[in-house]
């Protein structure tokens, strides 16, 4: 369970940087490479108000990364999943994200590092503000393209990238997603939008001022839409207390006949903690009331989802004319166990609708002989104009 978002700069650098172990020969680069992976088992249920269904999915991830050879390195990641007992209702309910059996080579990229710059070319997981793979389901999304990351400026991470193809979680027909020129553009735009010329992205993340993280990002889905994002987030401490205040802004500029209007989202969040306890409140507003776009585009890939007011499973902060707020509390039972409760409310005046979502989240990481094994539980229940509910139970063993 992710009770708070990690630093984007830390995620990008940790996730994309090449191995620090250098090899003297090409053979040694492969011999001294590192194997890692995960074994997973997920059981999910969902009731959308008209029918309820469940799905049990198992999977394995295997990654191999060479040692660095004169700055060069190679990484490959293989994903495989299966849903052996799923029935017709489960297939219909989860065909877009969990019912996708098969295998895929999701990462296969060459990287080169010199100084504080790393360049990558091939298939890769990306975690930039506006182009990001999501690992919240069994099958992780991936992109095909190139990226450059630079940290020469003090306390600053600069990112530039181009993607030409995208691997969705599934193909909607029960198979693992394949790489194609069809992109998931986050909330506000249907999956499977044809993008012949790909997309560019730029991002800058700065931490020059202690406690303050400034983020600016831009993505151009060629001939479709441009997305801009800005965020200022401050975190501080006072004795046993921690506190935070953040503001975010999305701007969409559509330039395709599919859509006809621009859009934007503004959000704020405040948090307070004391020892093992934490609490937060967040608010967001999408300005556009009606239009063919349907809402704010949050970026490319399911990981490009930064709105503060999203509930763990069911809510949508990006739909047109949505005014949302979220409140939550968290408690660290011990260093390896957490629990949280939150409530999200979405109100759309122009549609005369209001949705409520109450969620409980818990996670536990095993120690000792079971180190590497972790479990997470989420239950979310809709209220007011929402008749939906959902449960997720995830087990992961990482090695």
N, C-alpha and C positions, 0 to 999 in steps of 0.2 A: 504494500500500500504506500503510495506516495502522498504523504500528508503535506508536503511543501515541495515546490519545484526546485531542482538543483540549479546551480549556476550554469547558464547556457555555455559560457566560455569554458568552464571546466568540463562539461559534457563533450563539447566538440573536440577539445584538445586531447582528452583522455580516450575518446572513442576513435579518433582518426589518426593520431600521431603514430609514427612507425616505431618499431622496436628499438630500445636503447642499447641492445646487445649487438656489438659490431662483430663481423666475421672477416677473416683475412682472405678467404677464398670463397668462390661461389658454392662449392660443395659444402663448406662449413656453414654457410648461410642457411642452407636447407637442413643440414644435420642439427644445427642449434636452434631450429625453429620451435615454436610453441604450439601445442594443441590445447584447445579449450572447447567448452561446449555446455550443453544443458539437456537434461531429460525432464519432460514436462507432462503433467496430467491435469486437465481442466474439466470441471463439471459446471455447466451453466444452465440456468432456467430463465424463462421469460414469459410473462403474461401481458399481451398487448390490449386486453380488454375484450377481444373477440375470441381468442384462443390462447392456450398456453402450451409450451413445448420445452424440451430439454435436449441437451447434447453433451456427450462425453467425448473428449478429444485427447489423444496422446501425441507426443511429438519428440523429436530429438534435433538438436542443433550441433554441428561440428564445425569448428574453425581451426585453420592452420595458418600461422603467420611466421614467415622466415625471419631470421636475424638480419640486421642491416648489413649491406655489402656496399661500401663506398657511397652510403646515403640511400641506396635503393633497397626496397623490400617488397614483398608480395604477400597478399592475404586472400584467403578463400573461405567462404562460409556456405555450408550445405544445410538446408532445412528440410525436414520431412514431418508429415503429420497424417493422422488417420482418425476417423470418427466411425468406429466399427458398429455401433448399435443405434445410430440415428434413424428415426422414423420419418414419415412424410412431413409431419408437422414441424419436426426439428429441422429438416432440410429447408422448408419454406421460411422458417423464422430466422435461421442463421446462415442462409446461403451467401449473404454478402460479407460475412466476416469470419465465421468459424467452420462452416461446412466446406472444407477445401482440402481433400486428401491428395496425397502425392508427394513429390519432392521437387526441389528447385536449388540450383546454384545461385544463391542470392547475392553473394559477394565474390568478386574476382577482380581485384584491382592491384595495380602497380603504384607504388609511392616512391617519392624522392624527397629527401630532406637535406637542406643546406642551411646552416645557421639556424635561424628561428623561423624558417619557411618550410612548409611541407606541401607538396603537390600530389594529387591522387587522380588516377584515370582508370575507369572501368565500372564495374558494378559495385555499389557500396551502400551501406547504411549512412544516412545523413541526419544530423541533428542541429540544423541551423534554425533561426527563429521562424522563417517562412517556408523553408523546404526541409521537411523532417519525416523520417520513418517512424512509424508507430509500432511498438512492441507490446501493446496492450492485449493483443489476441495471440493465438497460437502461432500463426504465420506472420512474421515481421515483414513490413513493406520495405522495398528497396528501390534505388534509383540507378540509372546508367548514365554516366557523364563524367565530369571532371570538377575538381575543387582545389582551391589553394587557401591555406591558412597561414597567417603571419602574425608573430608576436614581437616584432622589433620595437614598436612603440611601447613605452613604459605602461604597464598595467592595461594594455589594450590588445584585444584579439580582433583581427581583420579577416573576413571570409569573403571569397568570391567563388561562384560556382555556376555550372551550366549542366542541365539534365535534358536528355533527349528521349528517355524511355523510363517506364515506371512499372514495378511489379506490385500488383494489388495483393491483398490477403488471399482472395479466392477469385475464380472466374465467374461466380454466380451459378455454376452448374455442377458444383460438387468437386471441382478440381483445384489444385494449388494455382495461385495466380501466376501468369506468365508476363514476361517483359513485353510491353507494347507502348505505342505512342498515345496512350490514353491515361489521363491523370486523375487521381482523386484530389479535388481542390478544396478539401476540408469542408466545413459547414457552409451552407449557403449556395452550393452549386452541386448538381448531381454528379455521382461518380461516372467515369467512362467518357469524359469530355475529350474529343479527339484534338490532339495538339501536334500538328505536323512539324512545327519548327522548334519545339522544346520550350525551355524556360531558363532565364538567368536569375541569379540572386546575388545580392551584396549585403553584408552585415558588419557592424562594428559594435564591440562590447568593451566598455571602459570602466575601470575600477580605480581611477586615480585618487578619488576622495574616499577616505576610510568609511566603510559601511554603505557607500552609495554605488549602485550598479546602473550604468546608463546603456541602453540598447537601442540601436537604430538598424532597421533592415528594409530591404526593397526586393521585390520579386516581379519579374515581367514574364507573364505567360504569353508568349508572342501571338499577336493578333487576337487575344482573348481579353486579358485584364492585367492591370498593374496593381500590386498590393504594397502598401507601405505600413511599417509598424514602428512605434516608438514607445519606450518604457523607461521610467525612472523608479528605482526601488531602493529604499534605504532600510538598513537593519542596524540596531544598536543594542547595547546592554547597559543596565544600571543595577549593580549588585546582582541579586538572583533573578532579576527581571530581564526579559528580552522584549523588544518591540520592533515593529516595522510599519512602514507606510509606502505604498506604491501606487503609481498611476500608469495607465496604458492607453494607446490610441491606435486604431486601425483606420486606414483610408483605402478605399477601392476606387479605381478609375477604369470603367469598362470601355473597350474600344472594338467590340464585335457586335454584329447584328443579332447574335443570340441574346444579348443583354442590352439594356438601353439606359441604365442609370448608374450614377456613382453612389457610394454608400460609405458609412463610417460607424465605428463603435468606440465608445469611451468607457473606461472602467477605473475604479479605485479600490484599494484594499488596505485595511488596517489590521494589525495582529499584535497580540500581547501574550507573553509567556511568563510563567513563574515555576522554576525548577522543572518538574516533569509535566506540568499542565500548560496547555496552549489554547488560545481562542482567537478567532478572526471573524471579520465581517467584510463583505465585498459587495460592490454595486456595478452594474454595467447598463448601457443604453445603446441600442441600435436606432439610428435616426430615421432611416427611410421607412415610410408607412406602407407602401405598396409598390410592386414592380416585378418585372419578369425575372430578375436575378434571384429573388427569394430571400436574400439576406447577405450579410457580410461574408466575403471569402477570406478565410483565415490563413490561406497559404496552400502549398502543395503537400499532400500526404497527411495521414491522420495525426502525425506528431506535431503538425503546425496548428496547435490548439492551445492558445495562451490565455483565453478569456478567464478572468478570475472567478466567474460565477457559474462555471459548468459543474453540474452534479457528477458523481462518479460514473453513472451509466446512462441515464435517460434524458436529461435535459438538453436543450439547445439554446445557447446564449446568443447565437448569430442570426436568428430569423428576423425578418423585417419587423420594425416597431416593437422589438422585445425590450422591456425594462425588467431587469433581473436583480435580485439580491440573494446573497448567500451568507449564512452564519454557521459557525462550526466550533467544536471544542475537541481537543485531542489530549491523550494522556499516555505517557510512556510508562507502562507498567514496570518494565525493566529495560535494560539496555538493548535487548533483542526482542521486545514485544511491545506493540503499540495498539491503541484503540482510539477510534474517533467517531463522532456523531455530527452530522450536518444537515441543514435544511436549506433548500433552494426554492425560490419563488419566481416564476416567469409570468409577466402580465403583458398581453398584447391588446391594447385598447381598440385599435382599428379592426380587430377580429372579434372583439368582445369575449376574449378567452383569458383564463388564468390557470396556471399549472403549479402544483406544489410537489416537491420531491424530498422525502426524508430518507437518509442513508446512514447505515452503520458500517464501519470499516474496521478490520483488525488484521494484524500480521504478526508472524512469529518466525524467527530465524533460529534454527537448531545449532547446538554447540557440541563440542566433544566429538564422539564417533560419528555423529550425523552432521558435522559441519559442512556447509554448502547447501543443505536442504532448507527450504523455506516454504511457508504457506501463507496465503492471503485469502480473506473472506470479505465479500461486499454484499450487502442486501439493501435494495432501494425500493421504496414504495411510493407510488404516485397518489396525489389527492387533488381535490377541486375538480378541474376539467380533465384530469389525467386518470385513466383507469389502468395504467400499466404498473407492473412490478417486475423486478429482476433480481437474480442471485448469482453470484460467481464464487466458486471455490477453486483456487489455483494452488498446485503443488509444483515446485521447481527444485531441481537439484543441479547446481552449477559446479563444473569441475575445470 
